[in-house]
Amino acid sequence: MKPFRISVHIVPRKGLLDPQGKAVADALHTLGFAAVGAVHVGRHVVIETSAANATAAEAAVRDMCARLLANPVTEDFEIAGVVSA
């Protein structure tokens, strides 16, 4: 078993109300950043785990996201990186 560090981004699904994202977008517009479109506020989770290889580590984290870390009805997740720890 090798140690891995996996980064996960969890954000609200597109098309769903994101009050935090809307507030941030409005504030950026007020500060003069007119080019900003939509803003989505989510979570960044870093998981340290052990697995036989990177593929197995990523599969385990995908299962963690599907079962606990991300709400499948309202959130999407993306594995941002798998790095040997």
MMTF fields as JSON, N, C-alpha, C and O atoms, coordinates in Angstrom:
{
  "mmtfVersion": "1.0.0",
  "mmtfProducer": "UNKNOWN",
  "numBonds": 339,
  "numAtoms": 340,
  "numGroups": 85,
  "numChains": 1,
  "numModels": 1,
  "chainsPerModel": [1],
  "groupsPerChain": [85],
  "chainIdList": ["A"],
  "bondAtomList": [4, 2, 8, 6, 12, 10, 16, 14, 20, 18, 24, 22, 28, 26, 32, 30, 36, 34, 40, 38, 44, 42, 48, 46, 52, 50, 56, 54, 60, 58, 64, 62, 68, 66, 72, 70, 76, 74, 80, 78, 84, 82, 88, 86, 92, 90, 96, 94, 100, 98, 104, 102, 108, 106, 112, 110, 116, 114, 120, 118, 124, 122, 128, 126, 132, 130, 136, 134, 140, 138, 144, 142, 148, 146, 152, 150, 156, 154, 160, 158, 164, 162, 168, 166, 172, 170, 176, 174, 180, 178, 184, 182, 188, 186, 192, 190, 196, 194, 200, 198, 204, 202, 208, 206, 212, 210, 216, 214, 220, 218, 224, 222, 228, 226, 232, 230, 236, 234, 240, 238, 244, 242, 248, 246, 252, 250, 256, 254, 260, 258, 264, 262, 268, 266, 272, 270, 276, 274, 280, 278, 284, 282, 288, 286, 292, 290, 296, 294, 300, 298, 304, 302, 308, 306, 312, 310, 316, 314, 320, 318, 324, 322, 328, 326, 332, 330, 336, 334],
  "bondOrderList": [1, 1, 1, 1, 1, 1, 1, 1, 1, 1, 1, 1, 1, 1, 1, 1, 1, 1, 1, 1, 1, 1, 1, 1, 1, 1, 1, 1, 1, 1, 1, 1, 1, 1, 1, 1, 1, 1, 1, 1, 1, 1, 1, 1, 1, 1, 1, 1, 1, 1, 1, 1, 1, 1, 1, 1, 1, 1, 1, 1, 1, 1, 1, 1, 1, 1, 1, 1, 1, 1, 1, 1, 1, 1, 1, 1, 1, 1, 1, 1, 1, 1, 1, 1],
  "groupList": [{"groupName": "MET", "atomNameList": ["N", "CA", "C", "O"], "elementList": ["N", "C", "C", "O"], "formalChargeList": [0, 0, 0, 0], "bondAtomList": [1, 0, 2, 1, 3, 2], "bondOrderList": [1, 1, 2], "singleLetterCode": "M", "chemCompType": "L-PEPTIDE LINKING"}, {"groupName": "LYS", "atomNameList": ["N", "CA", "C", "O"], "elementList": ["N", "C", "C", "O"], "formalChargeList": [0, 0, 0, 0], "bondAtomList": [1, 0, 2, 1, 3, 2], "bondOrderList": [1, 1, 2], "singleLetterCode": "K", "chemCompType": "L-PEPTIDE LINKING"}, {"groupName": "PRO", "atomNameList": ["N", "CA", "C", "O"], "elementList": ["N", "C", "C", "O"], "formalChargeList": [0, 0, 0, 0], "bondAtomList": [1, 0, 2, 1, 3, 2], "bondOrderList": [1, 1, 2], "singleLetterCode": "P", "chemCompType": "L-PEPTIDE LINKING"}, {"groupName": "PHE", "atomNameList": ["N", "CA", "C", "O"], "elementList": ["N", "C", "C", "O"], "formalChargeList": [0, 0, 0, 0], "bondAtomList": [1, 0, 2, 1, 3, 2], "bondOrderList": [1, 1, 2], "singleLetterCode": "F", "chemCompType": "L-PEPTIDE LINKING"}, {"groupName": "ARG", "atomNameList": ["N", "CA", "C", "O"], "elementList": ["N", "C", "C", "O"], "formalChargeList": [0, 0, 0, 0], "bondAtomList": [1, 0, 2, 1, 3, 2], "bondOrderList": [1, 1, 2], "singleLetterCode": "R", "chemCompType": "L-PEPTIDE LINKING"}, {"groupName": "ILE", "atomNameList": ["N", "CA", "C", "O"], "elementList": ["N", "C", "C", "O"], "formalChargeList": [0, 0, 0, 0], "bondAtomList": [1, 0, 2, 1, 3, 2], "bondOrderList": [1, 1, 2], "singleLetterCode": "I", "chemCompType": "L-PEPTIDE LINKING"}, {"groupName": "SER", "atomNameList": ["N", "CA", "C", "O"], "elementList": ["N", "C", "C", "O"], "formalChargeList": [0, 0, 0, 0], "bondAtomList": [1, 0, 2, 1, 3, 2], "bondOrderList": [1, 1, 2], "singleLetterCode": "S", "chemCompType": "L-PEPTIDE LINKING"}, {"groupName": "VAL", "atomNameList": ["N", "CA", "C", "O"], "elementList": ["N", "C", "C", "O"], "formalChargeList": [0, 0, 0, 0], "bondAtomList": [1, 0, 2, 1, 3, 2], "bondOrderList": [1, 1, 2], "singleLetterCode": "V", "chemCompType": "L-PEPTIDE LINKING"}, {"groupName": "HIS", "atomNameList": ["N", "CA", "C", "O"], "elementList": ["N", "C", "C", "O"], "formalChargeList": [0, 0, 0, 0], "bondAtomList": [1, 0, 2, 1, 3, 2], "bondOrderList": [1, 1, 2], "singleLetterCode": "H", "chemCompType": "L-PEPTIDE LINKING"}, {"groupName": "GLY", "atomNameList": ["N", "CA", "C", "O"], "elementList": ["N", "C", "C", "O"], "formalChargeList": [0, 0, 0, 0], "bondAtomList": [1, 0, 2, 1, 3, 2], "bondOrderList": [1, 1, 2], "singleLetterCode": "G", "chemCompType": "PEPTIDE LINKING"}, {"groupName": "LEU", "atomNameList": ["N", "CA", "C", "O"], "elementList": ["N", "C", "C", "O"], "formalChargeList": [0, 0, 0, 0], "bondAtomList": [1, 0, 2, 1, 3, 2], "bondOrderList": [1, 1, 2], "singleLetterCode": "L", "chemCompType": "L-PEPTIDE LINKING"}, {"groupName": "ASP", "atomNameList": ["N", "CA", "C", "O"], "elementList": ["N", "C", "C", "O"], "formalChargeList": [0, 0, 0, 0], "bondAtomList": [1, 0, 2, 1, 3, 2], "bondOrderList": [1, 1, 2], "singleLetterCode": "D", "chemCompType": "L-PEPTIDE LINKING"}, {"groupName": "GLN", "atomNameList": ["N", "CA", "C", "O"], "elementList": ["N", "C", "C", "O"], "formalChargeList": [0, 0, 0, 0], "bondAtomList": [1, 0, 2, 1, 3, 2], "bondOrderList": [1, 1, 2], "singleLetterCode": "Q", "chemCompType": "L-PEPTIDE LINKING"}, {"groupName": "ALA", "atomNameList": ["N", "CA", "C", "O"], "elementList": ["N", "C", "C", "O"], "formalChargeList": [0, 0, 0, 0], "bondAtomList": [1, 0, 2, 1, 3, 2], "bondOrderList": [1, 1, 2], "singleLetterCode": "A", "chemCompType": "L-PEPTIDE LINKING"}, {"groupName": "THR", "atomNameList": ["N", "CA", "C", "O"], "elementList": ["N", "C", "C", "O"], "formalChargeList": [0, 0, 0, 0], "bondAtomList": [1, 0, 2, 1, 3, 2], "bondOrderList": [1, 1, 2], "singleLetterCode": "T", "chemCompType": "L-PEPTIDE LINKING"}, {"groupName": "GLU", "atomNameList": ["N", "CA", "C", "O"], "elementList": ["N", "C", "C", "O"], "formalChargeList": [0, 0, 0, 0], "bondAtomList": [1, 0, 2, 1, 3, 2], "bondOrderList": [1, 1, 2], "singleLetterCode": "E", "chemCompType": "L-PEPTIDE LINKING"}, {"groupName": "ASN", "atomNameList": ["N", "CA", "C", "O"], "elementList": ["N", "C", "C", "O"], "formalChargeList": [0, 0, 0, 0], "bondAtomList": [1, 0, 2, 1, 3, 2], "bondOrderList": [1, 1, 2], "singleLetterCode": "N", "chemCompType": "L-PEPTIDE LINKING"}, {"groupName": "CYS", "atomNameList": ["N", "CA", "C", "O"], "elementList": ["N", "C", "C", "O"], "formalChargeList": [0, 0, 0, 0], "bondAtomList": [1, 0, 2, 1, 3, 2], "bondOrderList": [1, 1, 2], "singleLetterCode": "C", "chemCompType": "L-PEPTIDE LINKING"}],
  "groupTypeList": [0, 1, 2, 3, 4, 5, 6, 7, 8, 5, 7, 2, 4, 1, 9, 10, 10, 11, 2, 12, 9, 1, 13, 7, 13, 11, 13, 10, 8, 14, 10, 9, 3, 13, 13, 7, 9, 13, 7, 8, 7, 9, 4, 8, 7, 7, 5, 15, 14, 6, 13, 13, 16, 13, 14, 13, 13, 15, 13, 13, 7, 4, 11, 0, 17, 13, 4, 10, 10, 13, 16, 2, 7, 14, 15, 11, 3, 15, 5, 13, 9, 7, 7, 6, 13],
  "groupIdList": [1, 2, 3, 4, 5, 6, 7, 8, 9, 10, 11, 12, 13, 14, 15, 16, 17, 18, 19, 20, 21, 22, 23, 24, 25, 26, 27, 28, 29, 30, 31, 32, 33, 34, 35, 36, 37, 38, 39, 40, 41, 42, 43, 44, 45, 46, 47, 48, 49, 50, 51, 52, 53, 54, 55, 56, 57, 58, 59, 60, 61, 62, 63, 64, 65, 66, 67, 68, 69, 70, 71, 72, 73, 74, 75, 76, 77, 78, 79, 80, 81, 82, 83, 84, 85],
  "secStructList": [7, 3, 3, 3, 3, 3, 3, 3, 3, 3, 3, 3, 7, 6, 6, 1, 7, 7, 2, 2, 2, 2, 2, 2, 2, 2, 2, 2, 2, 2, 6, 6, 7, 6, 6, 7, 7, 7, 7, 7, 7, 7, 3, 3, 3, 3, 3, 3, 3, 3, 3, 1, 1, 2, 2, 2, 2, 2, 2, 2, 2, 2, 2, 2, 0, 0, 0, 0, 0, 1, 7, 6, 6, 6, 3, 3, 3, 3, 3, 3, 3, 3, 3, 3, 7],
  "xCoordList": [0.846, 0.0, 0.894, 1.866, 0.54, 1.279, 0.394, -0.824, 0.989, 0.187, -0.1, 0.758, -1.319, -1.726, -2.44, -3.07, -2.326, -3.034, -3.917, -3.427, -5.222, -6.188, -6.987, -7.539, -7.034, -7.803, -9.143, -9.216, -10.196, -11.544, -12.207, -12.146, -12.839, -13.633, -15.102, -15.515, -15.885, -17.317, -18.032, -17.8, -18.908, -19.622, -21.102, -21.48, -21.937, -23.361, -23.561, -22.823, -24.547, -24.848, -25.256, -25.892, -24.882, -25.273, -26.791, -27.444, -27.334, -28.778, -29.473, -30.636, -28.784, -29.38, -29.008, -27.956, -29.861, -29.614, -28.344, -28.184, -27.455, -26.207, -26.128, -25.483, -26.779, -26.833, -25.454, -25.238, -24.521, -23.175, -22.494, -21.865, -22.609, -22.016, -22.6, -21.871, -23.918, -24.584, -24.088, -23.833, -23.95, -23.465, -22.042, -21.725, -21.185, -19.806, -19.784, -19.047, -20.575, -20.63, -21.103, -20.534, -22.136, -22.643, -21.58, -21.415, -20.861, -19.805, -18.678, -18.146, -18.311, -17.265, -17.706, -16.91, -18.968, -19.489, -19.436, -19.075, -19.797, -19.755, -18.328, -18.128, -17.35, -15.947, -15.372, -14.195, -16.198, -15.745, -15.304, -14.779, -15.503, -15.136, -16.337, -16.946, -16.669, -17.872, -17.807, -18.849, -16.625, -16.485, -16.819, -16.934, -16.974, -17.27, -18.685, -19.639, -18.801, -20.119, -20.621, -20.774, -20.87, -21.355, -20.195, -19.064, -20.498, -19.54, -20.195, -21.371, -19.433, -19.942, -19.042, -17.833, -19.642, -18.893, -19.112, -20.247, -18.012, -18.102, -17.087, -16.708, -16.656, -15.683, -14.498, -14.627, -13.36, -12.152, -11.743, -11.493, -11.679, -11.349, -10.071, -9.934, -9.142, -7.907, -7.934, -8.056, -7.817, -7.881, -6.547, -6.02, -6.008, -4.794, -5.231, -5.886, -4.856, -5.28, -4.181, -3.205, -4.341, -3.391, -4.117, -5.275, -3.415, -3.995, -2.856, -1.696, -3.206, -2.203, -1.594, -0.41, -2.417, -1.928, -2.842, -3.846, -2.484, -3.241, -4.668, -5.596, -4.843, -6.185, -7.095, -8.255, -6.574, -7.362, -7.66, -8.754, -6.697, -6.906, -8.005, -8.887, -7.948, -8.973, -10.349, -11.341, -10.419, -11.698, -12.287, -13.494, -11.436, -11.91, -12.449, -13.482, -11.751, -12.207, -13.493, -14.365, -13.627, -14.885, -16.046, -17.135, -15.808, -16.839, -17.16, -18.325, -16.131, -16.347, -17.222, -18.126, -16.94, -17.716, -19.16, -20.087, -19.346, -20.691, -21.515, -22.733, -20.854, -21.581, -21.691, -22.596, -20.775, -20.793, -20.452, -21.18, -19.376, -18.834, -19.659, -19.732, -20.272, -21.071, -22.512, -22.766, -23.436, -24.852, -25.163, -25.088, -25.505, -25.69, -26.869, -26.948, -27.772, -28.929, -28.564, -29.056, -27.704, -27.451, -26.013, -25.734, -25.089, -23.677, -22.998, -23.365, -22.002, -21.099, -19.728, -19.41, -18.915, -17.559, -16.587, -16.946, -15.357, -14.315, -13.036, -12.646, -12.387, -11.086, -10.067, -9.86, -9.434, -8.531, -7.11, -6.355, -6.731, -5.368, -5.137, -5.657, -4.342, -3.919, -2.396, -1.763, -1.808, -0.371, 0.14, -0.486, 1.26, 1.892, 2.338, 2.998, 1.974, 2.306, 3.674, 4.113],
  "yCoordList": [-1.181, 0.0, 1.249, 1.342, 2.175, 3.429, 4.576, 4.526, 5.605, 6.768, 7.696, 7.912, 8.237, 9.182, 10.355, 10.228, 11.495, 12.708, 13.111, 13.336, 13.199, 13.45, 14.71, 14.855, 15.613, 16.853, 16.696, 16.178, 17.149, 17.056, 18.426, 19.086, 18.855, 20.079, 19.669, 18.87, 20.223, 19.945, 21.277, 22.216, 21.358, 22.608, 22.317, 21.193, 23.343, 23.154, 22.839, 23.334, 22.029, 21.7, 22.946, 23.845, 22.99, 24.112, 24.146, 23.107, 25.341, 25.506, 25.547, 25.944, 25.143, 25.225, 26.541, 27.115, 27.003, 28.24, 28.117, 27.168, 29.086, 29.145, 30.535, 31.425, 30.735, 32.066, 32.647, 33.847, 31.811, 32.314, 32.758, 33.816, 31.975, 32.335, 33.622, 34.457, 33.794, 35.013, 36.219, 37.273, 36.075, 37.18, 37.573, 38.76, 36.588, 36.875, 37.551, 38.518, 37.058, 37.668, 39.112, 39.992, 39.364, 40.734, 41.645, 42.788, 41.134, 41.93, 42.234, 43.344, 41.272, 41.505, 42.543, 43.383, 42.484, 43.497, 44.881, 45.861, 44.958, 46.231, 46.772, 47.987, 45.896, 46.311, 46.639, 46.98, 46.536, 46.92, 45.777, 46.015, 44.558, 43.393, 42.98, 41.938, 43.807, 43.621, 42.36, 41.828, 41.884, 40.728, 39.401, 38.371, 39.423, 38.183, 37.731, 38.503, 36.468, 35.883, 35.221, 35.875, 33.963, 33.214, 32.861, 32.66, 32.791, 32.355, 31.199, 31.266, 30.148, 28.997, 28.783, 28.593, 28.814, 28.618, 27.182, 26.725, 26.482, 25.086, 24.771, 25.63, 23.523, 23.064, 22.429, 21.873, 22.523, 21.853, 20.887, 21.304, 19.605, 18.575, 17.877, 17.5, 17.706, 16.968, 15.711, 15.779, 14.563, 13.277, 12.572, 12.432, 12.132, 11.317, 9.884, 9.597, 8.99, 7.6, 6.685, 7.148, 5.415, 4.422, 3.511, 3.149, 3.144, 2.244, 1.56, 1.958, 0.541, -0.196, 0.666, 0.538, 1.557, 2.433, 3.653, 3.745, 4.59, 5.838, 5.594, 6.275, 4.635, 4.337, 3.843, 4.246, 2.975, 2.458, 3.558, 3.598, 4.452, 5.564, 6.478, 6.888, 6.797, 7.665, 7.004, 7.671, 5.727, 5.013, 5.039, 5.212, 4.866, 4.894, 6.27, 6.381, 7.33, 8.688, 9.011, 9.693, 8.539, 8.735, 8.09, 8.659, 6.912, 6.236, 7.037, 7.155, 7.588, 8.425, 9.629, 9.988, 10.244, 11.416, 11.035, 11.727, 9.935, 9.501, 9.099, 9.279, 8.559, 8.042, 9.009, 8.871, 10.006, 10.869, 12.33, 13.225, 12.579, 13.936, 14.897, 16.084, 14.416, 15.273, 14.778, 13.576, 15.703, 15.366, 15.142, 16.094, 13.935, 13.657, 14.399, 14.498, 14.916, 15.647, 17.096, 17.664, 17.699, 19.136, 19.506, 20.671, 18.54, 18.881, 17.975, 16.814, 18.545, 17.794, 17.793, 18.69, 16.795, 16.781, 16.475, 15.876, 16.901, 16.682, 16.334, 17.028, 15.255, 14.903, 15.819, 15.757, 16.666, 17.676, 17.159, 17.669, 16.188, 15.678, 14.499, 14.444, 13.551, 12.392, 12.432, 12.334, 12.576, 12.714, 11.708, 11.504, 11.083, 10.212, 11.071, 12.095, 10.645, 11.435, 11.087, 11.657],
  "zCoordList": [0.0, 0.0, 0.0, 0.749, -0.843, -0.945, -0.48, -0.655, 0.107, 0.518, -0.668, -1.525, -0.701, -1.729, -1.086, -0.036, -1.74, -1.315, -2.495, -3.602, -2.246, -3.315, -2.994, -1.904, -3.969, -3.836, -4.543, -5.658, -3.88, -4.423, -4.341, -3.303, -5.428, -5.441, -5.471, -6.312, -4.545, -4.482, -4.655, -3.894, -5.664, -5.951, -6.173, -6.505, -5.987, -6.284, -7.767, -8.619, -8.062, -9.462, -10.22, -9.669, -11.499, -12.348, -12.44, -12.538, -12.406, -12.501, -11.159, -11.081, -10.09, -8.76, -8.098, -8.381, -7.235, -6.517, -5.668, -4.899, -5.822, -5.049, -4.422, -4.977, -3.266, -2.667, -2.36, -2.532, -1.91, -1.627, -2.911, -2.945, -3.951, -5.232, -5.776, -6.31, -5.647, -6.109, -5.326, -5.908, -4.011, -3.178, -3.566, -3.636, -3.817, -4.211, -5.583, -5.779, -6.528, -7.864, -7.773, -8.42, -6.978, -6.808, -6.196, -6.622, -5.193, -4.561, -5.538, -5.542, -6.359, -7.356, -8.384, -8.804, -8.786, -9.711, -9.065, -9.717, -7.789, -7.06, -6.991, -7.009, -6.913, -6.85, -8.223, -8.34, -9.262, -10.59, -11.483, -12.571, -11.055, -11.874, -12.718, -12.48, -13.704, -14.514, -15.382, -15.767, -15.689, -16.574, -15.887, -16.552, -14.577, -13.842, -14.174, -14.08, -14.561, -14.82, -13.553, -12.521, -13.628, -12.473, -11.543, -11.983, -10.274, -9.254, -8.51, -8.152, -8.281, -7.541, -6.329, -6.463, -5.161, -3.925, -3.471, -3.335, -3.239, -2.823, -1.747, -0.952, -1.738, -0.74, -1.451, -2.541, -0.817, -1.294, -0.181, 0.95, -0.507, 0.476, 0.033, -1.13, 0.958, 0.683, 1.54, 2.763, 0.881, 1.577, 1.435, 0.331, 2.552, 2.548, 2.819, 3.821, 1.91, 2.016, 1.496, 0.906, 1.711, 1.195, 0.222, 0.431, -0.849, -1.848, -2.604, -2.5, -3.353, -4.124, -5.223, -5.536, -5.815, -6.881, -6.976, -6.269, -7.86, -7.988, -8.463, -8.026, -9.346, -9.856, -8.743, -8.658, -7.896, -6.772, -5.759, -5.195, -5.522, -4.597, -5.113, -4.358, -6.412, -6.992, -6.938, -6.646, -7.211, -7.165, -5.757, -5.588, -4.751, -3.367, -3.012, -2.352, -3.447, -3.13, -3.887, -3.347, -5.117, -5.855, -5.09, -5.009, -4.535, -3.748, -2.488, -2.108, -1.837, -0.646, -0.983, -0.228, -2.124, -2.551, -2.833, -2.412, -3.543, -3.901, -2.681, -2.662, -1.673, -0.512, 0.653, 1.476, 0.749, 1.926, 1.649, 2.081, 0.947, 0.872, 0.018, 0.334, -1.045, -1.925, -1.95, -2.039, -1.871, -1.976, -3.458, -4.235, -3.875, -5.301, -5.932, -7.156, -5.124, -5.643, -5.948, -6.923, -5.123, -5.244, -5.579, -5.863, -5.553, -5.737, -6.76, -6.94, -7.418, -8.29, -7.64, -6.859, -7.954, -7.44, -8.568, -9.582, -8.365, -9.344, -8.599, -7.66, -9.023, -8.45, -9.113, -10.325, -8.315, -8.865, -8.999, -9.827, -8.232, -8.334, -7.413, -6.299, -7.906, -7.116, -7.113, -8.164, -5.918, -5.8, -4.786, -3.746, -5.072, -4.077, -2.912, -3.092, -1.726, -0.534, -0.005, 0.994]
}
